[in-house]
Amino acid sequence: MISSNDFRTGVTIVLDGSVWRVIEFLHVKPGKGSAFVRTKLKNSQSGSVIDKTFRAGESVQQATLEKSSMQHTYKEGENFIFMDMGTYEESTLTAAQIGDRVKYIKEGMEVNVVRWDTQIIDVELPNTVVLTVSQTDPGLKGDTATGGTKPAILETGAQIMVPLFIEIGQRLKIDTRTDTYLGREN
């Protein structure tokens, strides 16, 4: 159990059978009446955000999350098969469970899987990945590094904007948090 007075950004709690992460919190002590804590909570499973007010000192169950490193071994239809690097146990995740980050997952990639009890609630990708350009328009003579951008499709199917000088077959560093081009692999 955790007191509402101990809420901090990033704390996870169990509320109505779901895991919620504290995004914002504010301790309010009005001139009249008792103090309270105003929070903004994000559901870890659905991604919905709610505003909730707790009495000061109110006890709430804290969610104990377990993080493990897993490697994507293969894809079976729409399911992604991951192997735990410690126990060699396999887990199956759907594209819906992974969310929009599925566009950066390729075979052999290691990710962090966050579990609550036995339920997988989040998949954390590395901040940067290196992927090969599979399709893009050809660059024209005179294109420079400070010029414009063009769309490029990567080996996993993700589409990002890249500088005009990028060609098919080049390996690029991509920021998975912002979907942006960081540079070519050295």
Residue frames as qw, qx, qy, qz and C-alpha x, y, z in Angstrom:
[[0.000, 0.889, 0.458, 0.000, 0.00, 0.00, 0.00],
 [0.401, 0.131, 0.009, 0.906, 1.09, 3.54, -0.73],
 [0.025, -0.690, -0.445, 0.570, -0.23, 6.79, 0.70],
 [0.409, 0.809, 0.337, 0.254, -1.55, 9.44, -1.67],
 [0.221, -0.945, 0.164, 0.179, 0.94, 11.80, 0.02],
 [0.559, -0.423, 0.589, 0.403, 3.77, 9.71, -1.47],
 [0.698, 0.613, 0.361, 0.083, 2.59, 10.06, -5.10],
 [0.204, -0.613, 0.415, 0.641, 5.34, 11.06, -7.50],
 [0.620, 0.575, -0.275, -0.457, 5.47, 11.13, -11.30],
 [0.455, 0.395, -0.789, -0.117, 5.92, 7.57, -12.59],
 [0.317, -0.128, 0.828, -0.444, 4.47, 5.76, -9.54],
 [0.451, -0.090, -0.727, -0.510, 2.17, 2.89, -10.54],
 [0.393, -0.053, 0.633, -0.664, -0.98, 2.05, -8.61],
 [0.071, -0.261, -0.930, -0.248, -3.81, -0.48, -8.91],
 [0.326, 0.218, 0.280, -0.876, -7.23, 1.12, -9.27],
 [0.761, 0.303, 0.140, -0.556, -10.42, -0.75, -10.25],
 [0.896, 0.050, 0.433, 0.079, -8.40, -3.82, -11.29],
 [0.672, 0.669, 0.033, 0.315, -6.12, -1.93, -13.70],
 [0.634, -0.296, -0.031, 0.714, -2.62, -0.52, -13.49],
 [0.166, 0.955, 0.179, 0.170, -2.42, 3.28, -13.61],
 [0.631, 0.025, -0.109, 0.768, 0.73, 5.42, -13.81],
 [0.144, -0.861, -0.255, 0.416, 0.81, 8.85, -12.15],
 [0.537, 0.550, 0.216, 0.602, 1.56, 11.45, -14.85],
 [0.045, 0.532, -0.156, 0.831, 0.94, 14.59, -12.78],
 [0.499, -0.554, -0.632, 0.214, 0.14, 15.23, -9.12],
 [0.028, 0.540, -0.121, 0.832, -0.59, 18.28, -7.02],
 [0.355, -0.388, -0.716, 0.459, -0.96, 18.45, -3.24],
 [0.130, -0.578, -0.217, -0.776, -3.69, 20.98, -2.42],
 [0.305, -0.366, -0.678, 0.560, -4.32, 22.41, 1.04],
 [0.070, -0.688, -0.378, -0.616, -7.33, 24.71, 0.85],
 [0.061, -0.380, 0.391, -0.836, -7.92, 27.34, 3.51],
 [0.668, -0.138, 0.340, -0.647, -11.10, 25.55, 4.54],
 [0.959, 0.131, -0.059, -0.245, -11.54, 21.78, 4.67],
 [0.784, -0.382, 0.437, 0.219, -9.05, 18.94, 4.49],
 [0.020, 0.620, -0.608, -0.496, -6.09, 18.60, 2.14],
 [0.877, 0.305, 0.350, -0.122, -6.29, 16.46, -1.01],
 [0.347, -0.372, 0.647, 0.568, -4.14, 15.25, -3.88],
 [0.661, 0.627, 0.082, -0.404, -5.23, 16.01, -7.43],
 [0.473, -0.312, 0.728, 0.386, -3.72, 13.56, -9.97],
 [0.668, 0.508, -0.275, -0.469, -3.69, 12.77, -13.66],
 [0.626, -0.238, 0.742, 0.007, -3.45, 9.00, -14.22],
 [0.512, 0.450, -0.542, -0.491, -2.70, 7.00, -17.39],
 [0.926, -0.048, 0.298, -0.226, -3.98, 3.45, -17.82],
 [0.260, -0.531, 0.741, 0.319, -1.05, 1.16, -18.69],
 [0.500, 0.200, 0.830, 0.146, -3.20, -1.27, -20.71],
 [0.391, 0.734, 0.547, 0.093, -5.51, 1.03, -22.68],
 [0.415, 0.171, 0.119, 0.886, -3.56, 4.31, -22.63],
 [0.165, -0.801, -0.407, -0.407, -6.59, 6.35, -21.47],
 [0.277, 0.155, -0.399, 0.860, -5.97, 9.31, -19.17],
 [0.377, -0.735, -0.525, -0.207, -8.21, 10.38, -16.27],
 [0.008, -0.522, 0.371, -0.768, -8.19, 13.03, -13.56],
 [0.686, -0.452, -0.570, -0.016, -8.74, 11.67, -10.04],
 [0.150, -0.685, 0.339, -0.628, -8.72, 13.31, -6.63],
 [0.693, -0.190, -0.655, 0.232, -7.58, 11.45, -3.49],
 [0.490, -0.860, -0.037, -0.137, -7.93, 12.53, 0.14],
 [0.159, 0.725, -0.597, 0.303, -4.59, 13.37, 1.75],
 [0.292, -0.390, 0.812, -0.322, -3.14, 10.24, 3.34],
 [0.885, 0.154, 0.114, -0.425, -5.55, 7.88, 1.55],
 [0.445, -0.360, 0.797, 0.193, -4.02, 4.42, 1.03],
 [0.761, 0.498, -0.162, -0.384, -3.94, 2.91, -2.46],
 [0.905, -0.110, 0.367, 0.183, -2.49, -0.42, -3.59],
 [0.043, 0.752, -0.501, -0.427, 0.84, 0.04, -5.35],
 [0.921, 0.372, -0.030, -0.113, 1.40, -2.00, -8.53],
 [0.527, -0.547, 0.581, 0.293, 4.56, -4.09, -8.49],
 [0.721, 0.646, -0.145, -0.204, 5.90, -4.22, -12.02],
 [0.743, -0.316, 0.505, 0.306, 8.50, -6.72, -13.20],
 [0.453, 0.790, -0.281, -0.304, 10.76, -5.91, -16.13],
 [0.776, -0.191, 0.549, 0.245, 12.57, -8.61, -18.10],
 [0.133, 0.592, -0.536, -0.587, 14.76, -8.58, -21.19],
 [0.766, 0.267, 0.581, -0.066, 13.34, -10.58, -24.10],
 [0.106, -0.363, 0.618, 0.689, 14.49, -11.18, -27.65],
 [0.719, 0.437, 0.075, -0.536, 12.18, -11.20, -30.67],
 [0.494, -0.227, 0.801, 0.249, 12.82, -14.59, -32.27],
 [0.088, 0.149, 0.773, 0.610, 10.21, -14.82, -35.04],
 [0.446, 0.158, 0.105, -0.875, 6.79, -13.71, -36.26],
 [0.124, 0.199, 0.967, 0.103, 3.89, -16.15, -36.65],
 [0.033, 0.722, 0.638, 0.265, 1.04, -14.52, -38.58],
 [0.079, -0.834, -0.051, -0.544, 0.13, -11.37, -36.62],
 [0.745, -0.666, -0.008, 0.032, 1.79, -12.65, -33.43],
 [0.299, 0.744, -0.521, 0.293, 5.31, -11.81, -32.31],
 [0.916, -0.290, -0.251, 0.120, 7.22, -14.52, -30.42],
 [0.007, 0.819, -0.437, 0.372, 9.68, -13.33, -27.75],
 [0.842, -0.098, -0.477, 0.233, 12.14, -15.45, -25.76],
 [0.494, -0.860, 0.114, -0.059, 13.14, -14.61, -22.19],
 [0.476, 0.674, -0.518, 0.224, 16.93, -14.28, -22.16],
 [0.267, -0.511, 0.699, -0.422, 17.23, -15.73, -18.63],
 [0.650, -0.037, 0.680, -0.337, 14.81, -18.67, -18.66],
 [0.016, 0.145, -0.809, -0.570, 14.52, -19.33, -22.42],
 [0.302, 0.497, 0.763, -0.280, 10.72, -19.28, -22.05],
 [0.102, 0.227, 0.522, 0.816, 8.74, -18.09, -25.07],
 [0.184, 0.553, 0.524, -0.622, 5.90, -15.55, -24.88],
 [0.258, 0.448, 0.637, 0.572, 3.50, -14.55, -27.63],
 [0.030, 0.534, 0.257, -0.805, 2.45, -10.92, -28.05],
 [0.439, 0.681, 0.555, 0.189, -0.03, -9.54, -30.54],
 [0.334, 0.381, 0.153, 0.848, 0.56, -6.37, -32.55],
 [0.327, -0.778, -0.281, -0.456, -2.19, -4.71, -30.47],
 [0.733, -0.610, -0.166, 0.251, -0.29, -5.42, -27.23],
 [0.622, -0.077, 0.093, 0.774, 2.89, -3.86, -28.63],
 [0.095, 0.847, 0.238, -0.467, 1.07, -0.86, -30.11],
 [0.516, 0.854, -0.034, -0.059, 2.43, 1.48, -32.77],
 [0.234, -0.747, 0.605, 0.149, 6.03, 0.61, -31.84],
 [0.861, 0.099, 0.498, 0.036, 5.57, -2.67, -33.74],
 [0.618, 0.785, -0.017, 0.019, 6.90, -0.90, -36.85],
 [0.087, 0.822, -0.552, 0.114, 10.45, -0.95, -35.42],
 [0.727, -0.352, 0.578, -0.117, 10.64, -4.58, -34.25],
 [0.664, 0.501, -0.518, -0.201, 12.87, -6.91, -36.25],
 [0.963, -0.144, -0.224, 0.044, 14.14, -10.44, -35.59],
 [0.718, 0.093, -0.342, 0.599, 16.92, -10.65, -33.03],
 [0.038, -0.614, 0.127, -0.778, 16.03, -7.33, -31.37],
 [0.380, -0.270, -0.742, 0.482, 16.08, -7.23, -27.57],
 [0.271, -0.598, -0.175, -0.733, 13.25, -5.38, -25.80],
 [0.025, -0.059, 0.743, -0.666, 12.17, -4.90, -22.18],
 [0.444, -0.423, -0.657, -0.438, 8.81, -6.45, -21.36],
 [0.186, -0.241, 0.500, -0.810, 6.95, -5.02, -18.36],
 [0.474, -0.307, -0.803, -0.192, 4.63, -7.43, -16.49],
 [0.401, -0.322, 0.391, -0.764, 2.08, -6.96, -13.75],
 [0.818, -0.081, 0.490, -0.292, 1.29, -10.30, -12.09],
 [0.616, 0.010, 0.701, 0.360, 1.42, -12.54, -15.19],
 [0.451, 0.801, 0.394, 0.005, -0.07, -9.98, -17.57],
 [0.506, 0.029, 0.219, 0.834, 2.19, -8.14, -20.03],
 [0.068, 0.862, 0.401, -0.302, 1.29, -4.45, -19.94],
 [0.195, 0.931, -0.182, -0.249, 4.09, -2.76, -21.90],
 [0.865, 0.155, 0.173, 0.445, 6.93, -3.39, -24.33],
 [0.130, -0.917, 0.159, 0.341, 9.86, -0.95, -24.18],
 [0.805, 0.510, 0.028, 0.300, 12.00, -0.66, -27.31],
 [0.592, -0.225, -0.002, 0.773, 15.57, 0.64, -27.30],
 [0.060, 0.785, 0.125, -0.604, 15.72, 4.44, -27.76],
 [0.327, 0.663, -0.440, -0.509, 17.52, 4.02, -31.10],
 [0.847, 0.109, 0.517, 0.054, 17.50, 1.26, -33.69],
 [0.020, -0.503, 0.598, 0.624, 19.52, 0.72, -36.86],
 [0.694, 0.412, 0.570, -0.155, 17.42, -0.25, -39.90],
 [0.346, -0.069, 0.616, 0.705, 18.04, -0.55, -43.65],
 [0.413, 0.464, -0.005, -0.784, 16.22, 1.64, -46.18],
 [0.510, 0.180, 0.826, 0.160, 14.18, -0.63, -48.46],
 [0.319, 0.642, 0.566, 0.408, 12.41, 1.99, -50.56],
 [0.112, -0.752, -0.137, 0.635, 12.88, 5.71, -51.26],
 [0.542, 0.835, 0.095, 0.002, 13.01, 8.10, -54.19],
 [0.771, 0.138, -0.008, 0.622, 16.45, 8.53, -55.76],
 [0.278, -0.749, -0.055, 0.599, 18.51, 11.56, -54.74],
 [0.550, 0.795, 0.163, 0.197, 19.18, 14.20, -57.37],
 [0.631, 0.183, -0.100, 0.747, 22.48, 15.89, -58.19],
 [0.020, 0.519, -0.079, 0.851, 23.02, 18.91, -55.99],
 [0.682, -0.620, -0.311, -0.234, 21.14, 17.52, -52.97],
 [0.227, 0.508, -0.569, 0.605, 22.88, 18.53, -49.76],
 [0.376, -0.225, -0.808, 0.395, 22.75, 17.55, -46.12],
 [0.034, 0.290, 0.401, -0.869, 21.01, 20.82, -45.26],
 [0.273, -0.078, -0.536, -0.795, 18.37, 20.48, -47.95],
 [0.685, -0.179, -0.018, -0.706, 14.84, 19.11, -47.73],
 [0.406, -0.168, 0.871, -0.220, 13.49, 15.73, -46.78],
 [0.597, 0.113, -0.565, -0.558, 11.75, 12.84, -48.49],
 [0.843, -0.263, 0.268, -0.384, 9.84, 9.78, -47.24],
 [0.324, 0.411, -0.851, -0.044, 11.67, 6.47, -46.89],
 [0.906, -0.242, -0.060, -0.342, 10.34, 3.01, -46.05],
 [0.170, -0.602, 0.765, -0.153, 12.55, 0.88, -43.79],
 [0.307, 0.161, -0.929, -0.131, 13.02, -2.91, -43.72],
 [0.054, 0.232, 0.867, -0.437, 10.35, -3.30, -41.01],
 [0.049, 0.641, 0.691, 0.332, 7.75, -1.29, -42.93],
 [0.219, -0.751, -0.300, 0.546, 8.13, 1.91, -40.90],
 [0.418, 0.682, 0.257, 0.542, 7.99, 5.16, -42.88],
 [0.397, -0.707, -0.139, 0.568, 10.07, 8.16, -41.79],
 [0.367, 0.929, -0.013, 0.050, 11.33, 11.39, -43.32],
 [0.772, -0.274, 0.200, 0.538, 15.01, 11.37, -44.33],
 [0.029, -0.712, 0.268, 0.649, 17.39, 13.86, -46.02],
 [0.701, 0.617, -0.086, -0.348, 17.43, 13.89, -49.83],
 [0.257, 0.644, -0.715, -0.089, 20.88, 12.21, -50.09],
 [0.565, -0.193, 0.765, -0.241, 19.73, 8.90, -48.50],
 [0.513, 0.307, -0.635, -0.490, 19.63, 5.95, -50.90],
 [0.939, -0.122, -0.105, -0.304, 18.17, 2.43, -50.88],
 [0.875, 0.102, -0.388, 0.271, 20.31, -0.06, -48.92],
 [0.176, 0.517, -0.455, 0.704, 21.81, 2.44, -46.47],
 [0.542, -0.431, -0.677, 0.250, 21.61, 1.66, -42.74],
 [0.082, -0.633, 0.011, -0.770, 20.12, 4.48, -40.66],
 [0.200, -0.168, -0.729, 0.633, 19.88, 5.25, -36.95],
 [0.317, -0.542, -0.447, -0.637, 16.27, 5.98, -35.98],
 [0.130, -0.133, 0.597, -0.780, 14.93, 7.43, -32.71],
 [0.224, -0.343, -0.895, -0.178, 11.98, 5.16, -31.77],
 [0.083, -0.527, -0.583, 0.612, 10.48, 7.71, -29.36],
 [0.182, 0.647, 0.052, -0.738, 10.07, 10.50, -31.93],
 [0.745, 0.469, 0.462, 0.104, 10.17, 8.55, -35.25],
 [0.219, 0.941, -0.186, -0.180, 13.04, 10.71, -36.49],
 [0.832, 0.406, -0.163, 0.340, 16.19, 10.14, -38.53],
 [0.541, -0.796, 0.132, 0.237, 19.36, 10.53, -36.44],
 [0.049, 0.757, -0.575, -0.306, 22.04, 9.73, -39.01],
 [0.825, 0.326, -0.441, -0.138, 23.68, 7.00, -41.03],
 [0.892, -0.419, 0.138, 0.098, 25.31, 4.05, -39.30],
 [0.008, 0.828, -0.539, -0.152, 29.09, 4.31, -39.26]]
